């Protein structure tokens, strides 16, 4: 299986991804983009240092300059490229994947991401064919240690009210890069932070740094109860995603956070365009429309969403997986903005997080359910035939089928023989019934 995926390069170290391949990727990346300079950043995984060294050598040998910013979150790398006008950037990370994995996330100027269709597959071909551009010169390397401070100041600039209510927040860093930035960001707020797993450790000794999995939130929920915290935050490995848990230890779906933030933004400025991914609850477009905004549905994946945001000039976008994007922050993931908005809403409305979310708990969702399928496209055809009398059918990402009282999306994995089901209904009973019905078709 290729390590060159739809959104990034990802593989196990050192059998699939090693210093030899990293060196070639460095050369291939600048051959493809013909960029003059590249920001290089890394996460805390044990293999990141070796991969960083080889990647940088490849870029330098190809005659291009490197701006090395060291340990970083992925949004911090995006910030460095965008804010300081560099040509491109590479983040060495495997995000939320287990410790044996590592990878690369690529962006061009303005932190515009490369996807499989816009460069990653081209880089793969150059690596395989060793078709590197000819070059006689060698680039130079610049070390920048000031990016973290600038990134934190940028995040703090999104605070819109002077005084935030003093809250106690439990924060599970999952031994990931959130610990690096969180320790610099939170002291500026009027909050008491109760940290969990705040040591950078690429072995992830406590749990996977993937807050999308409910089992990885158990320790955070225990901490919220023990400390009587106002709410909890869980980061993923490279700190471009975050999840919220309320004071009652309810996990809050990221689509509900999207709806909550959208409502706040639109009450300030109506008629804004806001994007949401097609797995999100229908409460999201309902809230956007109710508050005189323009909801725009999009397929899953940060590269597609950022492209759509730029095209539509959308102010904000939220993804069910915990990515939140902001036009005023160069269109990339903006966790500080989300944290500040939640704190401001609790302060302004004088409500708990659970009270803010309660009006949005209107429908019942299955969450994402994966099923192994040999012929994914054939199964999608079967679903289309079975539900051909639906109110609406569309193929933005897999197949989405809508009825008046329930809907579902089934989309194929880009890298595995899996179909992913998300289903929502007006009642819990109907949701359970339709989940069984649709899964029976998928798994038959």
N, C-alpha and C positions, 0 to 999 in steps of 0.2 A: 504493500500500500504506500502511495506517495506521501511524503511529508509536506508537500505543497498543497495546501487546503484552499477552501473558498475565501477565507478571510485572512489567513496567516500561514506561516510555516510552523508545523508542530510534529514532534516525534520523541521517541524515547532515546535517552542518552546512555551510552555512547554508540549503540548499535545502529540507530537510524539517523541520529544527529550528533556530529562530532566536530572536532576542530578542522579537519580536512574539508568537510562540507561547508562549515561556517566560513572558511577562507574563500572558497569558490563563490558562495552566496554574496560575500562582500564585493568581489570583483564583478559578479553578474548584475548586482543591484545598480552599481554606478554605470555599467555598460548599458543597461536598459534605460535608465533615467537620464544619463549624460549630465548628472548634477555636479556642481562644483564642490559642494560640502555636504556632510551627513552628520546629524546629531546621533550619537550612540549612547544608549542607556541600558541598564540591566536591573533585574530583580535579584532576590537574595538566594536563589537556588545554588546548590553546591557546584553545578556545572556552568553557571553563568560567567564566572571569571575566565575560564578557558575559552569558552565560545566568544566572549567579548574580545579577548586578545587576538584570536584568529580572524574574526570578522573585521576588526580594525586593520589588521595587516593586509587583508584582501583589498579594503578600500584604499589604503595608502599606496599599495603596490599598483593599483589601478590609476594612481596619479591624482586622487581626490583628497581633500582635507577632511579631518574628523574633529568634531566638537564632542569631547567625552564629558558626560555629566554624571557618570557613576551610578550609584544606587538611586532608583527613581521609580515612581509609579508610572503607569502608562499615560495617564492624562498629563503628568508633569513633562514627559517627553513631547507630547503633542503641543503643550504650552511653549516649550523651548523653541520648537520649529516655527510656530505661528508668531509668537511675540517678537522674536529677534530676526525673523525674515530669512531663516536658513532654507536651503533647497530641499532637504529631505531628512528623514529620521528613521531609525531602527530601534525598536525596544526588544531586548532579549528577555523573554518570559514565556511561560506556558500557562499563564493566567491562573485558573482554578484547578488545573490538572494535578494529579499526584506527583510526588517528588521525583520519580524517574523520568519525567517529561521535561522538555524545554522547547523553545521555539523563538520565532521572530515575528514582530508586527511591523509592517512597513507603511510609511507615509511619504508623500511627495511634498511640494511647497504648500504652505497654509495648512499643513497636517491633513491633507486629503488622503484618505487611505487607499492603498492598493488592494484590489480583490483578485480573485482568480481570473476574472475577465479583463481586468485593467492593469495587469502587470505580473502577478504572481506566477501564472503559467508561462509567461514569457521568460521570467527569471529562471524557472525550472529548465526550460529548453536550453538556455545559455549555459547553465551549470552542466547539464548532461552532455552537451556538444563541446564544452570548453571553448565556446565561441566568444571569448572576451575581446573587447576593443583593444587595439594596439596602443601602447603607451610607453614613453621613454622616461617620463618624470616620476617622482614619488611625492605623495602628498605630505602634509604636515599635520600634527595633532595638537589641539588646544584643549587644555583641561579647564572646565568651568565649574566652580564650586558655589556660585551665587544663584543658581537656578531655583533651588529649593526655596530660598527666602523670597524670591520674586513670585514664585508660584503661590506661596502662602498669602502674600500680600494681594495677589490677584483674586484669590478665593475670598478673602475678607472684604474685598470691594463690593461684594454682592449683598452685604448687610444693608437693609434699607431703613430700619428703625434704630434709634440710638441705644436704647436699653432693652436687653432681652431678659425675660424672667429667669431667675436663678433656678436651674433644673439639674437633677442628677441623671446622668446618662451612662448606661453600661455600654461599653464598646468592646466588641470581640474583633481583634485584628487578625486572628487566625494565623499568627506568626508571619503574616505577609507584609507587603509594602505599605499598607495602610498605617502600620505602626510608625514608619518613618515620617509620614506627612501629618498623621494625627497628633503626634506628640508636639509638633510645631504649630499646628492650627488651633487645637482646642484651648490652650492656655490664653488665647486672645478673647475667648467667650466668657460670659458670666455664668459658667456652668461648673458643676462638680463631675469630673470624669472618673468612672470606675473601670479601669482597663482589664482586659482579659487577653492572655496570650500575646503580649506586646513585644516579645523578643523576636527579632528577625531570625528565622530558622527555616531553611529550604527543605528540611526533612519533614516539616509539618507534623510535629510529635503529638499534637493534641487532636486534630481532626483536619480533614481536607479544607482548604480555604475556598470552599464553594457554598455560599449561603443559600443557593437555590435548592439545595438538598435539606430537607427539614431536620434530618438527624444531626446536621452540623450546627444547629441552633440550640441544641439541648442545654449546653453549658451556659450560654448567654441567658436563656430563660431562667435557669436556676439562680444566676447572678442577679437578675432583675428582682426576683422574689426576695433573695437574701438581703439585698441592699435597698429594697423598696424604691427602685429607680423609676423615673418618670417614663422612660422608654429605653430601648436598646438599639444599637446599630451593629451590623455585621458586614465586614468587608470581604471581598474576594482577594485572591493572591496578588494581583497587580494593581488593586485599588482603583479599577475603573467601574466597579459595580458595588452597590451597597443595598442592604435590606434592612427593614425596620421591624421591630417587635414592640408592641405597645405595653403599657404598664400592667395589663392583665395577662401578659405573655402570649397574646395572639400574634401570629405571624401576619404581617400586612402584605398583601399582594402588591407588586410594584405597579400594576395597572391602577390600583386605588390611589397610590401616591401620585401617579401621573394625573389622574382626575382631580385630586386635591390641589396640586400645584397649578394645573390649568385653570381651575376655577378662580384661584387667587390672582393669577396673571390677568385673566379676562375681566375681573371686577375692577382692576386698575385701568386696563386698556382693552376695550371690546374690539371685535372684528379682527383678531389675530388668527393666524393659521397655526394649528398645533397637530403634530403627527403622533400616531400611536400604532404599535405593531398589531397584526391581525390576530394574535392570540389573546389580546386584551379583552376584558369584559365590555359588554355594550354600554355599561354605565359611563365609560370614558367619552364616547361621542355624544351621549345624551347630556352629560354635564357641560361639554364644550358648546353644544348647540344652545342649551338652556342659558348659558352666559354670553350668548351672542358672538361665539367664536366659530371658526371654520375647522371642523375635524377632517383630517386626511389620513386614511388608512395606508399602511406600508407593509412591505414584506419584512421578514426577520433578517437581522444582520446589520452591524454598525456601518459598514461601507455603503450599503443601499440606503439606509436611513439618512446618513450625512449627505449623500448625493441628492436625495429627494428634498431634504431641508433647504439646501442651497438653491435648488431649482424653484421651489415654492416660496422661498424666503420665509420659512416658518420660524416662529419665535422659539419653539420648545418642542421636544419630542421625548417620549418615554417608551421603554421596552420592558416586556414582562420579565425579562431576565435580570433587571436591576440597573440597566444602562439608562442614564438621563442626559439629554443633549440640549445645549443652549446656544442660540444664535449669537448672543452677545459674548460668548466665550469661544469664538472661532468654530462653532458647531460641534465641538467634541464633548466627551463625557465630563460632567460638572458636578461631582459629588458634594463639594463645599456649598454650592448654590442650593442644592436640595436640603442639606442639613440646616442651613440658615433659614430657608423658607419655612421649614417645619417648626423651628424654634420661634420664628416670628408669628406664625399662625397660633401656636399655643399661647404666646404672649398676648397677642391682639384679641383673640377670641375668648381668652380665659377659659379654655377647655383642655381636657387631657387629649392625648393622641387618639385614644379609643373613641372619645366623643366626637372628634373631628372626622374620623373614618366611618362611624356608624351609619350616617345617611347614605353612604356609598355601598353598603352591604345589602344590595337589592336582589342580586342574582346568585346562583349556585354553580360553581365551576369545578371541573374534575381535577384541574392541574394538568400538567403534561404527562401523558402516558405513552411509553415507548413499546413497540411491538416489532419483533423480527419478522421480516417479510422478504421472500425471495424475489418476487417481481413487483416492485413498488408501483410502477406505472399502471400495470394491469389491475392492481387492487384499487387504485384511484379511479380507474374507469368503471370498475364494479360499483363503487360507492356513488358515482355520478348517475349510473343507471338506476340503482336502487332508490335514490332520492330525487329523481328527475322532476317530481311534482313540487319541489321546494319553491319557496318564495323567491330565492335568489341563489345562484351558483356562480362562483368566479374562481379563477386560477392564478391569482397573484403570487401565491407561494404554496404549492401543492393544490389542494382543493378546499374551498370554503363553501359550506352549504347552510343556508339560513331559512328557518321557519319563523312564524310569529312568536312562538313561546320557547324556542330553543335553536341553537346553532352549533356547528362544529367546524374545525379546520383540521385537516390531515395533511402533513407535509413530510416529504422524504428527507432523511438525513443526508448531508453532503458527503459524509465519510464512512457511514456504516449502513448495513442492510436493515435499516429501521424506518418505520413510519411513526410519526409523532402526532398523537391525538390531543387536541384541546377542545373541550365541549362545555357549554354553559346552558342553563335552563332557568325558567322563571321560578320553579319550585325544586326543592331537594329531591322529592319523589321522582319528578320527571327527569331530572339530571341523572339519577341512578339508573332509571329504566333505559334511557337513551345511551348511556355509557355502555351498558351491557349489550344493547342492540348493535351499536356501531363496532365495538370491539369484537363481537362474534363474527361480523363480516370481515374485519381486518385480519383476524387470526384463523379464519377457516381455510 
